[in-house]
Amino acid sequence: MKVVIAIDSFKGSLSSSENANITASAIQNVMDGKADIKIFPLADGGEGTVDALTSGLNGKIVKTEVTGPLGTKITSRYGLIESSKTAVIEMADAAGLNLVPVHLRNPLNTTTYGLGELILEAANTGCRNFIIGIGGSSTNDCGIGMLAALGVKFNDKDGNPVPISGAGLKDIQTIDNSTLIPIIRECKFRIACDVKNPLYGSNGCSAIYGPQKGATPEIVDLMDTWIHSFADKIKKQLGLSGAEVEGAGAAGGLGYAFKTFLNASLEPGIDLILDAINIKSELISADIVITGEGCLDSQTVMGKAPIGVARFAKKCNPAVKVIAVCGGAAKDAAAVNEHGIDAYFPIIHMPMSVSEAMDYEVAKTNLYQTVTQIFRLISII
């Protein structure tokens, strides 16, 4: 029996790799070590992507100092996969909302400059392939901070550099991308992007995501106007467009910056990850796929990792059976059965509080017991 394991983390409890290893151990115990088990790291491009991919692809975490979203130095990190010259980055590690205290949240003042510094350092170490998750940003600077760190010049009417924050957008008069650091032109960027918002307008980055980053209605209107003007200048001066591309408005216009200046591909997070880990080669001959996440509900079918795995598995091998395990399942979780997951099993065995269920040892025991019983049933059948 061949089993492919690709389980997302149970956030706050068990990591993707811990879930996979516990599951594999339980299966082998039931199958007397005779199961052919393949383990793949899983994430959806958001929080946990660096840890999951770096660990699963035998890479290492590199810590480095960069400019944080408020302009002060912070310790950030990226995953380095030396075998494929790949860097795995979460933009939130350099410019995330979690890095800005609530009382200081204002997209006029935040910058993506640190993300550019992360990219440049990874490129200088030899990386030419980048997987970057852009969720959880504190910024609305259209990526000018990141691009400035990579050499692009944004000047005001007097030819002076503008501030590299959201507020700097209002002063930009000229853009020069000929100064992009040459090594960056050699790099390929794949961006995990699960939103489809355009750059500006009623569904743009300022209107939809600005308020959660501290923007007042007045700031939203101002920034939307500045961003519209900024995109018009880029089209006129450089002949580059992309404001209407799905995902251009992601992470405060960072999707636009990546697509327009760095020729990046904007891809659904789970699709990008599944391709990056090359899971297809094993799914083709698999009998069973085990996936899952902390909580299964109707939102799971909206592109979350377990559904991504299930759909891809069925596409590669229509006969494969997909089983999900989860910390808990909502009343509407059965929706997943219509999207490739053949059956799901919550791992809770006794009444307990959420905090108790999320305890590492408790979750570990519950997952092991649940997988053991699933495969006892499978072995009997």
N, C-alpha and C positions, 0 to 999 in steps of 0.2 A: 504493500500500500504506500502510495506516495502522497505526502501531505505538504502543502505550502502554507507557511505561517506568515501573515502580514497583519499585525495588530497595531493599531494606534495606541498612544499612551492613555492610561486612565489618569487624567490630569490631577495633580496633587497627591497621587498615590503610587502608581507603577509606570515606569517608562515603557516605551515601545519595545526595547530590547529585553527588559525584564519580563514583560508579558509574554514575549515570544519564547524566551528560555524556560519559563515556568510551564508554558503550554507544551513545549517539546519534551520536557522531562516527564510530564504526566502521560503523554502519548506513548513514549518509549517504555514506561513502566507497564502500561496495559498491554502493549504489543511485544513485550519481551525483547525490546531493542531491535525489532525487525522492520520497523517503519522507516521508509526513506523520507527524511524530513529536510526541507529547505526553508531556511529562515531569511526573511527580508525586513530591513528597517522600514518603518512607515511613519509618514507625517503628511500634512496637507499643504505645506508651504508656510504655515504660521508658526506659532510658538512650538518649540521642540524640534523643528526641522534640522537645525544645526547639529544638535545632539544625536538625533536618530540617524541621519545620513552619515555623519562623521564616524560614529561608532560602527554602524552596519557596513560601511565600505572601507573599514580599516584605516581611517584617517586619524588626524590628531587635531586637537583644539589649540589654536594659536591666540594668545591674549596680547593685546596691544593698546596703547593709549591713543585716543582720538578726541576730536572736538565734539562735545555733547550737544544736544539740541539747543541749549541756552548759551552756548559759546564757551563753556568751561570744559576743562579736560576731564575725561572719564576713562575708565578701563573697559574696553570692548573686546570682541573676539570674533573669530571666524573659523570654520572647519576647513582643513587642508587635506585634500585627497591627492597625495603626491603621484600615485600611479597614473592618474588621468589628468594631472595638472588642473584640478578642479578646486574652486573655493566655494564653500557653502556659507551664505550670509543671511542673517535676519536683520533687516534694516532697523527693527525695533531695538537691537542691541547698540545702535549708534544714535538713533533719533526717535526712539519710541515714546509714546505718551506716558508710559510708566516711569520714564526718567525725568518727568517734569512735575513738580509739586502742584497740587490742584490750584493753589492761589496764584501760581505763576503761569498758568496755561493761557496762551495767547499766540495764535499762529502768525501774528505780525513779527514775533520775536524769536521764533524757532527756525532752525536750519538743518539741512541734510548734509552739511559739509563733512561731518564725521563719517558718513557712509562712503563718500568719495575717498576719504583717507583710507578706509578699510579696503576698498577696491584697489587702490593704488599700491598699498603694501602687499596685498596678495599677488598682484600682477608682478611686482618687483621680486617676489620670491619664486616666480616661474609659472604662476597660474595663468591659463589662457581661457579656461572655461569657468563660467560663473553661474551658480544657481542662487537666486536671491528672492527671498520672501519679503514682501513689502507691506505686510499687515501691521496694524498697531501704531501708525505714525502719529507724531505730535505736530507735524509740519504741514504747511500749505504754501511752500516756496517754489512749486513747479520744478523742483530739482535743481534750482540754480546753485544751491550750496554744494551739492554733490558734483555738479558739472564744473564749478569753479575750482574745486579741489583737484579735478582731473585736467585742468588747464584752460577751460573755456572762459573767455573774458566777457563780462557784462558791464558796460560803462554807461555813465550818465551823459547829459548834454555837454559837459565840459571835458569828457574823455576820462573821467575818474571812475574807478571801480565802485559799484553800488554795494550797499550792505548785503551780505550773503544770508538774508533771512526773508521771510514773507514780505516785510515792509520794503525791502529793496526792489521788489517788482515794479513799484510805482515810478521809479527813477530810471529804469532801463531805457536807453535810446539806441544803443548799438550792441550787437552781439557778434563775437568773433570766435568761430569754432575751428579756425585753422590752427589755433594754438593748443588744441587737444593734445595731451601728452602722447607721443607716437606709440608707445607700448600698448596703450589702451585700444588703439585701432586694430591690434592683433587679437583682441579678446572677443569671445562669443558670450553673450548674455542671455540667459533664460530666466524670465521673471515669473514667479508664482503669483498670479493675480486672479482673484476670484470675484472681483466686482467689474461691472460693465459700464460704469458712469463715464460720460464724456468729460472733457476738460473743464468747460464752463457752462453757464446757463442754469436753468432750474434744477437740473439733475447733475450738475457739475460738482467738482470737489469742494468748492467753497460752501455752496448751499446745503449739500447733503452731509458732509463730514466736518465742516468748519465749526459748528456749534459744540460738538463733543470735544473739540480741541481748545475751546475757550473763546470762540469768536461770537461777538454780539451781532444782532441783525445788521447794525451799521457796518461792522467790519466785514461781514459776509458780502454785502453789496459792494463795498470798496474793492475787496480782493477779487471778486468776480470780474469787475471792470478792468482791474489791472492785468489779470490773467488773460482776459480776452485780447487786450491791447498787446500784451507780450507775445501771444501766439501769432497775432497779425504781423508784428515786426519780424518774427522769425520766418514767416512765410514770405514776406516781402524782401528781406535782406539775404536770406539763405536758401530760399526756395524749398523749405522743409515744412511739411504739414503733418497733421496727426491729431488735431484737437478732437475730432469726432470718432477716433478709433475707440472701440470698446476697451475700457480699462485705462484710457488716458487720464481720467480723473482719480485713479487709485493713488492712495498715499499722498494726497495734496498735490496732485499733478506729477508725481514721480513716474507714473506709468508713461506719461507723455514725454518726459525727459529721456527715459530709457529708449523708448521707441523712436523718437525723432533724432536724437543726437548719437545714440549708440547702436542703432539698428537692432535693438533687442526684440525677442519674441515674448509676447505676453500670453501666458498659458494658464489654464486652470491648475491650481496647485497640485491636486492629487494626480492629474494626468502627467504633469511634469515629473513628479517624484517616481511614479511607476515606470516611466521611461528611463529615468536616470539610474534606477536600481536594476534594470534589465530583468524584471520578473517574468516577462513573457516567455522566455526560453524554458522556464520550469513549469509554467501554468499549462502549457500545451499537453504535457503528459501527466498532470496531477490528477489524483482521484478526489481529493478533498482540499479545500482551502479554508483556513481558519483566519478570520479577521475580527474586528470589533473596536470598541471605544468605550469611554467612561459611561456615557448615557445614550441609548438609542431612543429616538423619537421621530416624529414626522419631519423634523428639520434635517435629519440624517440623510434623507433622500435628495436634499438640495445640494449635492456635490461634496458631502463630507467623505472622509477617507474610506470608511468601510464600504460605502456604496460604490465609490470609485474602484475599489478592489473587486467587488462583486461583478460589476458591469464588465470590467476588463477581463476578468477570469472567464465569464460566460462567452465573451467575444472570442477569446483565444481557444476555449475548449467548452463547447455547449454542454458536454456531458458531466462536467465537474460539479461537485456539490459544494456549496458555500455555506459555512456555519459561522455565526457571529457570537462572540461572548461579550458581555458588557457588565459594567458595575451596576447599572439599573436600566429598566425599560419603562418608558412612559406608556400611558393607555393607548396612544396612537402609534406605538412602535411597529405594529403589524404592517404599516405602510412599506417597511423595508422588504417585506416578502414579495412585493410587486416589482422590486427593482434589483433582483438578483440574489438576495440573501434567502436561502432555502429554509433556514430555521435559526432562531437566536435564543440564547440562554443567559439570563441574568445570573450572576455568580453568588448572590446573597442566599444563605441557607437558613438563617435564623433572624428573627426580628432584631434590629439594631439601629442605632442612630447613624446619620450620614458620616459624622466624624469617626465613629468606630469602624464603619465599613471602609473608610478611606485609609485607615491605619495600615501601614506597609505590611506588617506580618499578617493581619487579618485578611487583607486583600489577596496577599500571596497564597494563603491557605485556601481561601474561597475559590480562587481561580484554579488552583491545582485540583481541588475536589470536583469542581464542575467539569473540567476537561476530562478527568478520569472517568466520570460517569457517562459522559458523552461517548467516549471511545469504548467503554465496556459495552454500551448498547450497540455501537457500530460493529464491534467484534462478534457479538452474538448474532446480529443480523447477517 
